[in-house]
Amino acid sequence: MILCCGEALIDMLPRETAAGESAFAPHAGGSVFNTAIALGRLDAPVQFFSGLSSDLFGDVLRAELAASHVDASPADISDRPTTLAFVKLTDGHASYAFYDENTAGRMLSEDDLPKVGADALFFGGISLMVEPCGATYEALMLREAPNRLTMIDPNIRPSFIRDETTYRTRLTRMMGAADIIKTSDEDLEWIVGNADANALLASTGAQVILLTRGGDGVSIVTADGTYDVAAERAQVVDTVGAGDTFSAGFMAQLHKSGHLTKDGIRQAAEADLRAAAAFGAKVAAITVSRAGANPPWTSEL
């Protein structure tokens, strides 16, 4: 079982009406939410932990999780509102404006933490950048990391960060506890000031660093060496959810090969990691070929 821990929100995606007016269409989203959805559609056993609202948007999120075979029973339900993210697309690349004050996801506290039975936990996204939920997810990861595989994708959104010092300190602690760190080249530049994934590996003690570079593929960095895996060719509509889907594909393949555990990741060979990254690239290519975060089902592969 994989437990995805992080934000669920409504992406307000730009559209044009029949009259030619600019508009926004609501779609279920959030970085960690997207990863959970993708895992469910890839037939991996997955649960989702977040703060979810009982409002109409929260109903949409829970319905989408259920439809994609994601168990949301660990989530905390409250009557606070759902986070909204208005998306602007420029040449297919997304930027965001978040509305997150006093939301169900934002106000998650350590009192809401679930009991964990999963073999692996996944963290990341904007949920790590704000309080009190950021401290809550950190507490959960540090509690479980000694005994369970943990993976983190920081997925940096600079415009959303209110306290950079606190956030950087949190990332340092969480990456220091992680077995797998997934980061884009842009995110790595923000985190460490350069694109040296080997330095990140040495400073954290992670077993695997995944450095994604969009159409240029992904580098798998381990203590035994660096392995490059090519990106899948795709006709890009937009990149919303691409990295989230890659993470899901990588974990789904490692789960299938028996390496998505604390001991399993230490025993994973180059071939195992290459296969997982290639599968992640394959499913991400399908996601970018259609609008919004719409990961593929196993039947589509």
C-alpha positions, -999 to 999 in steps of 0.1 A, spaced: 0 0 0 11 35 -9 -1 65 12 0 98 -6 1 128 18 -6 163 6 -29 188 -9 -61 183 -28 -76 214 -44 -97 226 -73 -77 238 -104 -96 266 -121 -84 260 -157 -86 287 -184 -112 282 -211 -130 303 -237 -168 304 -239 -187 300 -271 -190 338 -271 -153 342 -270 -151 353 -234 -123 341 -210 -135 317 -183 -123 291 -158 -135 255 -155 -132 237 -121 -112 205 -122 -100 183 -93 -63 187 -87 -33 193 -65 1 178 -69 -2 150 -44 -38 144 -53 -28 140 -89 -1 114 -79 -27 94 -59 -52 95 -88 -25 83 -112 -15 55 -89 -51 43 -86 -56 44 -123 -24 23 -127 -38 -4 -104 -14 3 -75 -29 0 -40 -31 36 -28 -46 57 0 -48 95 3 -43 116 34 -52 153 34 -76 178 49 -108 176 27 -138 199 29 -174 188 32 -183 216 7 -194 210 -29 -158 212 -41 -148 186 -15 -175 164 -28 -159 166 -62 -125 157 -48 -138 127 -29 -158 115 -59 -127 117 -82 -106 98 -57 -133 70 -54 -137 69 -92 -99 63 -96 -98 36 -69 -81 57 -43 -90 50 -6 -96 84 10 -105 70 44 -73 84 61 -83 119 52 -96 144 77 -130 159 68 -140 194 80 -165 222 71 -137 246 61 -136 256 24 -116 239 -4 -84 254 -17 -87 270 -52 -59 274 -77 -64 296 -107 -42 284 -136 -26 305 -163 -10 287 -193 18 303 -213 30 282 -242 16 251 -224 34 258 -191 13 265 -160 16 292 -134 -8 295 -105 -27 319 -82 -37 301 -49 -66 309 -26 -58 289 5 -65 309 37 -83 289 64 -90 260 41 -96 224 51 -62 214 37 -43 244 51 -56 240 87 -47 203 90 -30 196 124 -10 169 140 -41 158 159 -55 147 125 -27 124 117 -38 88 107 -25 55 117 -3 42 89 -3 6 75 13 14 42 47 2 30 55 36 13 45 72 18 47 100 -7 49 138 2 53 171 -16 36 200 -32 23 233 -18 11 215 14 47 217 27 50 255 22 24 268 46 13 264 82 0 245 100 -3 217 74 34 219 65 44 211 100 18 183 101 31 165 70 66 169 83 57 153 116 41 124 98 71 118 75 96 120 103 75 97 124 72 70 97 105 73 78 126 51 101 104 21 92 87 28 59 99 40 25 94 77 20 95 97 -12 93 135 -16 87 158 -46 90 194 -34 74 208 -65 84 243 -57 59 272 -62 79 303 -53 48 326 -54 31 305 -27 60 305 -2 53 329 27 83 321 49 112 309 28 135 303 58 110 280 75 102 262 43 139 256 33 146 243 68 116 219 65 127 207 31 162 200 45 148 178 73 123 160 51 148 154 22 173 142 48 148 115 59 137 105 24 146 74 5 137 88 -29 137 125 -39 121 135 -72 129 171 -84 129 190 -116 160 208 -128 142 241 -120 133 230 -85 168 217 -78 182 251 -89 159 268 -63 167 243 -36 205 241 -38 214 270 -62 226 247 -90 216 215 -108 240 191 -91 219 162 -81 250 143 -68 255 170 -42 219 166 -31 223 129 -29 254 133 -7 238 159 16 206 139 22 216 103 23 187 94 0 189 61 -19 177 76 -52 175 111 -67 152 115 -98 161 146 -117 134 154 -144 142 177 -173 110 177 -193 115 166 -229 152 159 -221 143 129 -200 152 120 -164 185 112 -146 185 86 -119 213 94 -94 225 68 -69 256 61 -50 265 36 -77 262 61 -106 240 82 -127 217 67 -154 198 87 -180 164 76 -193 149 93 -223 115 111 -223 87 96 -244 77 116 -275 44 134 -271 24 161 -287 22 185 -257 -11 202 -249 0 213 -215 23 201 -187 -3 202 -158 3 171 -137 32 158 -157 57 155 -128 29 141 -106 21 114 -130 58 105 -135 61 100 -97 31 77 -98 45 57 -127 79 53 -110 63 41 -77 38 19 -94 66 0 -113 87 -3 -82 57 -17 -63 52 -42 -91 88 -53 -90 88 -55 -52 112 -26 -45 88 0 -30 98 -8 6 125 4 29 146 -27 22 135 -31 -13 148 2 -25 182 -6 -11 183 -38 -32 170 -22 -64 194 -27 -93 201 -3 -122 177 -22 -144 149 -19 -118 153 18 -115 156 23 -153 124 3 -158 105 24 -132 117 57 -147 109 46 -182 73 36 -171 70 70 -153 81 87 -185 56 67 -205 25 76 -184 36 113 -181 38 115 -219 1 105 -221 -8 131 -194 9 160 -213 -8 150 -245 -42 161 -231 -56 191 -213 -52 193 -175 -40 166 -151 -57 136 -166 -34 106 -159 -39 74 -180 -55 42 -169 -37 9 -173 -60 0 -202 -47 30 -221 -10 20 -220 
